Structure formats: C-alpha cells, structure tokens
Amino acid sequence: MPFIYLSLTLVVVVFAAWAVNILRPVPESIRSIANVAMALIVVGMALWLVNTYVPMAGSIRAILNIVVVVAACVRVLQFLGLWAGVVQLWTDFRNHQWGMPIKNEAGGDQTNR
C-alpha cells in the first residue's frame, strides 16, 4: 500500500512540474517556489524509502538523515538568497578576536565582548 501512495505522489509531482514549467505560463518567482517545493517532496519521499526499506544501523540512519536535512536546508537557503549571509556571518564569527580591545570613535579603548 505505501508504494501505491508513493507512486501516486510521484505522478502528482511530475504532473505539477510539467504544468508549472511547460503547460501554463507562470511567473518566474512562482515557478521557482513550486520547483523547490516539489524537490523537497521528492527528497522527503526518497529519504522515507531509504529509512523504511534499506536495512542499516540506527547510527548510520541518523547520520544519513542529518546530512540530507542539512543539504536540503542549504539548498533552500541558496534559493532564498540567504546562504551568502549565513556564510558571511560564520566567517565574521570565526575571525572575531574575543577579548581584544577595540577603538571607539572617541579614540578610547573598550573591551570587545
């Protein structure tokens, strides 16, 4: 029975992708959002298939789930244009010198916290 639901969902996703990308003229922003949503559905179904039908140790399954979720989050952040900001924030955090005095506008030192 799960395979019937899975195949029905895949048929719906394929039809929706065909309708959004080829059949109807849709604005580019809506087309992109629909494509990301359909990709997340397919990734979720693939992860469900692997978790359900591939025998593996629980720790390996947990690592696989974490990797897939992180990769999906990175892809969504890239689509939304937020990934460069996250990378810049991480770079600033890594290059920050904690506890070093910094100069303020008046010329005095203050401890950076």
C-alpha positions as CSV (number, residue, x, y, z in Angstrom):
1,M,0.0,0.0,0.0
2,P,2.8,2.5,0.7
3,F,4.1,2.0,-2.8
4,I,0.7,3.0,-4.2
5,Y,0.8,6.2,-2.2
6,L,4.4,6.8,-3.2
7,S,3.7,6.3,-6.9
8,L,0.6,8.4,-6.8
9,T,2.5,11.2,-5.1
10,L,5.3,11.0,-7.7
11,V,2.7,11.1,-10.5
12,V,1.1,14.2,-8.9
13,V,4.6,15.9,-8.5
14,V,5.5,15.1,-12.1
15,F,2.2,16.4,-13.4
16,A,2.6,19.6,-11.3
17,A,6.1,20.1,-12.5
18,W,5.0,19.7,-16.1
19,A,2.1,22.1,-15.6
20,V,4.2,24.7,-13.9
21,N,7.2,24.5,-16.2
22,I,5.7,23.8,-19.6
23,L,1.9,23.8,-19.9
24,R,0.9,27.1,-18.3
25,P,2.8,30.4,-18.4
26,V,3.6,31.1,-14.7
27,P,5.7,34.0,-13.4
28,E,9.3,33.0,-12.7
29,S,9.1,33.6,-9.0
30,I,6.1,31.2,-8.6
31,R,7.8,28.7,-10.8
32,S,10.9,28.7,-8.7
33,I,9.0,28.3,-5.5
34,A,7.0,25.4,-6.9
35,N,10.1,23.7,-8.2
36,V,11.7,23.9,-4.7
37,A,8.6,22.6,-3.0
38,M,8.4,19.7,-5.5
39,A,12.1,18.9,-5.0
40,L,11.6,18.9,-1.2
41,I,8.7,16.4,-1.7
42,V,10.9,14.1,-3.8
43,V,13.8,14.3,-1.4
44,G,11.4,13.5,1.5
45,M,10.0,10.5,-0.3
46,A,13.5,9.2,-1.1
47,L,14.6,9.6,2.5
48,W,11.4,7.8,3.6
49,L,12.1,4.9,1.2
50,V,15.7,4.6,2.4
51,N,14.7,4.7,6.1
52,T,11.9,2.2,5.6
53,Y,13.3,-0.4,3.2
54,V,17.1,-0.3,3.5
55,P,18.4,-2.2,6.5
56,M,21.1,-0.2,8.3
57,A,22.3,0.5,11.8
58,G,20.5,3.2,13.7
59,S,23.5,5.4,13.9
60,I,24.2,5.4,10.2
61,R,20.5,6.1,9.6
62,A,20.7,9.1,11.9
63,I,23.8,10.4,10.2
64,L,22.1,10.0,6.8
65,N,19.0,11.8,7.9
66,I,21.1,14.7,9.3
67,V,23.1,15.0,6.1
68,V,20.0,15.0,3.9
69,V,18.2,17.6,6.1
70,V,21.3,19.9,6.2
71,A,21.7,19.6,2.5
72,A,18.1,20.4,1.9
73,C,18.3,23.4,4.2
74,V,21.4,24.7,2.4
75,R,19.7,24.4,-0.9
76,V,16.6,26.2,0.3
77,L,18.8,29.0,1.8
78,Q,20.6,29.3,-1.5
79,F,17.3,29.5,-3.3
80,L,16.1,32.3,-1.0
81,G,19.4,34.2,-1.3
82,L,20.2,33.8,2.4
83,W,23.2,31.4,2.1
84,A,25.8,34.2,1.4
85,G,24.6,36.0,4.5
86,V,25.0,32.8,6.6
87,V,28.5,32.2,5.3
88,Q,29.4,35.8,5.9
89,L,28.1,35.6,9.5
90,W,30.1,32.4,10.1
91,T,33.2,34.0,8.7
92,D,32.8,37.1,10.8
93,F,32.3,34.9,13.9
94,R,35.3,32.8,13.1
95,N,37.6,35.8,12.5
96,H,36.4,37.7,15.5
97,Q,39.1,38.2,18.2
98,W,37.4,37.8,21.5
99,G,38.5,39.9,24.4
100,M,40.7,42.2,22.3
101,P,40.3,45.9,22.9
102,I,38.7,47.8,20.0
103,K,38.9,51.5,19.3
104,N,35.7,53.5,19.5
105,E,35.0,56.8,17.8
106,A,36.3,58.9,20.7
107,G,39.7,57.2,20.5
108,G,39.4,55.3,23.8
109,D,39.7,51.6,24.2
110,Q,36.8,49.3,25.2
111,T,36.9,45.6,25.7
112,N,35.2,43.6,22.9
113,R,32.6,41.2,24.4
